[in-house]
């Protein structure tokens, strides 16, 4: 990496090194009894102090040395106004009992930061603070205590690339957090700024707001390191009347990742506030929990939004994007103050590979990121070109302007599935069954010896036919209440909260609630399982289960074939878009091309497996 003067080669740490350091730093701060909300402040203060110069790490002088360097660094910032300088110094000052406990550990913390080559890297164009805080807040397990859901830097860059930025744009983020969107916007605007006056205009065109004093200080510090000493990031709520009056209609671009599920301030309020800050035809990009685009609670809001603005695109993101926080998210891109015409198209996309995957408790880089191609497809759509790829398409706006779902999960087709993919899915179904036998003693005895025979007299399955799921199956709700209402017994109880073939435990039968012929169950999150035994299934609440009963004669292998296809569409369902009857009824599935005869029965397989387990146990 070339430093700012164009002459020095600087070694930038890898993402893995950032994560390892973040985890170790968090461990040290916990041992020093530094409360979770204060830990980012410590790291920010040390980062700024070490950027300024060497610090004394002896226990008696460490805190004073850090505070002195912080004060000097802020004082030397040319563009910061006096009031902001004073507040920034106060925000990073380490003093009092909490920090006295840290003093003996300063040397170790400073050593870790030095290993990250902090002073040199901060003088390059690398977003050191952004990368490091992403690692620290995500893997240091401090994000919940702070109420922060950090937007990964590659996603803020993705959003900036989607909407495009010019040196003349005016940008706002009303919940700016650590400044990720503003950094991404700043970097892109600078690239098109030619000459000192254009650069100064860029520096005066970025605005952010956050109510957390520590987070405000971190974002201000981040922009300071990017060279934007004039940053207009304020420690204030975007809902304050003074903020509303000073921002309304003044910006050309708005970015947002609103606080997730904040009581009294739903995500839609942040979105509406962002739209009001834009001038007509201004562009907006928000990363938000995907449920807002699907659930009935927000149907009226969606309807009202399209009466005032144009929805350009909805792009779903990988479910583990915010790991370890479980938060399926999507990106909305909208044009402000132009009511949505039913005759125009909306771009829908799904990113399943963002260049990272979860591995051993962290997200690691992998090849094959779909982000660049998604940007290209969206720009082609804006330019009026046809878009039709496996993970994106366009639909007429008239299908969504009445408050209908915006979710790509509803509209995107299921990709073509290879034989190998189906074969692996079928193997997973069998594994789930045998795993259930292992964990639930006595389950083999409940297996129906004649499972499937109840459907032998039905019409022949129309092989090769592709239809909605309801064409092949009767879909009914489970009949039982919560599992705590039942005593132990021999009947499997099916709910949405277990991965062992969806079986929570074995309970005593309530005859009117039992599905005596077995069947297929589908959880609220789209997990389908074969149940070759009488069972009871939850029928109320968020964990309710749907039961599929064949309308045609099917072999066990054919049942498993359909279950595999349902499971390969689990990506369509999440907490805000559960697999309710009306949704799974419309899933498109295809019957096998030809008859798939059974070579054995599940009962025979299970008895053999159960005998094998009993033999193994007797030898222990």
C-alpha positions, 0 to 999 in steps of 0.5 A: 500500500502506498502512503499518502506521499506516494513514496512509502510502501506500507504493509496493511494487516489482513482482515484475519489479523484485525479480527485476532487483534480485536478479540484479544483487545476485547479480552484484555478490556474485559479482564480490566473490568472496563464496561462494554460501552466504554471499550470503543472509547478506549480504543479510539483514544489509544488510536488517536494518541498513537497517531499523534506520537509515542505514549508512555505505557508505565502504569503511573503515566499511561493515562496522562500520556494518552490524554495529552496526545489526544488533546494535542492531536485534536488541537492541531486539527485545522478544520475542526471548530473550537466547540467540536474540538473541546467535545472531542477531547472530552469524549476521548478523555480517559480518567476516573476509576474505570480507566485507572484499572486499565493503566496496568494493561496499556502497554499490552494494548499499545503493543497490539495496536503497534503490531497492526502498524497503526501509525503508518496505516493511518497515513494511507488511504486504507480505512483503518478505523473502519476495518478495525472497528468492524472487527472489534464491534463484531468479534469483540462481542461489544455490539449488543452492549452498545446497541450497534449493528455495524455496517460492513465496509464492503456493503457501504462501498456497495451502496455507494457504487449503486447510487453513484456519487459526484463531487457536487453531491451533498450527502447525509446519513441520519444514523451515521454510527461510526461513519461507514457510509460517509467514508465510502461517499467521501472516497468516491466524491474525492476521486471526481474532485479536481482542484482545491476548491472542488476538494473543499466543496466535498469536505463541506458536503458530508453530514451525519447524526448519531445520539451516542456520544462515543459513537459520534466521537469515533465517526468524527475521528474516522472522518478526521483520519480520512482528511475531512476535518470539516466533517459535519457529524453531530451528536444529535437525534435526526428527529430533533426539530432543529435537525429536521429544519436544517436538513429538510430537502437539502441533500442529493444522496442519503444513506442509512442503516437504522438502529435495529428494532429500537423501541419507539423509533421504528426503522420506517421512521428513519427511512421517512426522515431520510427521504424528507432530507432529500431534494426531488429526485435525490437518491437513497440507499438503506440497509435494513431488516428485510421484514419491513418489505414483507410483513403486514405491519408495514403494508400501509407504510409501503403503500404510502411510500410509493405514493410519495417516492419511487422504489428503484430496487430491493436487493436481499443480502446474505443472512449471515452478513451481520454475524453474530447478530441474526438479522436478514437484511435487504437494501432499498434504493429509492428516488425521492419525491417522485410518486411511483408510476405503476407502469415502470419497472422495479429491480429485484436482486439477491446477493448470496455471495458478498465475498465472505462466508461464515467459517469457524465463528467469523466471516472470511473472504472467499472468491466469487463476490456477486456485488460488482455484477449486481452493481453493473446489472442495476446500472444497466437497468437504470440505463433502460437495458433488459435485466434477466439473470439467475439472481435479479429481474425486474417486475412492474411497479403496479404489482407492489404499489398497493402495499404488496411485498417488495421482497426479492424472496417472493418474486425471484425464481428458483435457480435451476438445480443440478442432479447433484444438488438434489441428491445432496439435499435428499441425503441431508433429509435422510441424515435428519431422520437418522439423527432424530432416531439417535436423539429420541429413544423410542422413536423407531418404535413409533415408525409406521410400518405401512408409511405411505400406503394411505396414498396408494389409491390416489391418482398417479403423480403427473411426472415432469409437471412444474406447479405450485406446491398446493397443486401436489399437496393439501396444506394445513396448519398444525393442530397443537398448542405449545409443547409445554402443555403436554406430558412426556409420551411416545408421539413426536411433537413438531415445532419450528425451534429444533433442527432434529427433524423439527422434533422437540420431544416425544409427548402423550397423544391427543387423538384429535391433534395427531396426524396419524398417517405421517406426512411432511412438515414445514416450519415457520422458517421453511425447513421441510421434513419427512415424518414417517410416524404419527405426530403432533404439530404446533399450530399457533404462534410464531413457531407454527408448522404447516403439514403437507398431505399428498394429493397424488400417489407418491413413493417415499423417494418421491416424498423426499424429492419434494422435501428436497425442493422445498428445503432448497428454497429456504432462502425465501423465509426468515423471521420477518417473512415466515413460511405461512400457508399463503406463501408456501402454497405458491412455491413452484416445485417440479415432480420427478421426470419419472417414477421413483420406486422404493427399494426398501421401507423406512420402517425396515431401515429404521429397525435395522438402525435401531438394532445397530444403536442398541448393539453399540450401546450394549457394548459400552 
